[in-house]
Amino acid sequence: MMLNYDYPLYRPPSEADSMIFQVTLGCSFNECSFCDMYRSKQYSERSWDDVRAEIDMMAKMFPETRRVFLADGDA
């Protein structure tokens, strides 16, 4: 099983060594005049079942992971 990413995917430089976990897709506001990072995505929230399944999978595949960045916009 692969991690489920919806591209484009962004993270701050300070999170370069963190595993990325997309909790939401896109940005819930998406109208800021200074930001157009998520204009190509329609906002949606992942189902709890999907989130839980991916957390379980990540824990099994990457047991040494110590940092996880919750993405997308405003996550």
PyMOL commands that set and color helices and strands:
alter all, ss='L'
color gray80, all
select helices_A, chain A and resi 13-15+48-61
alter helices_A, ss='H'
color red, helices_A
select strands_A, chain A and resi 19-22+24-25+44-45+68-71
alter strands_A, ss='S'
color yellow, strands_A
deselect
rebuild
show_as cartoon
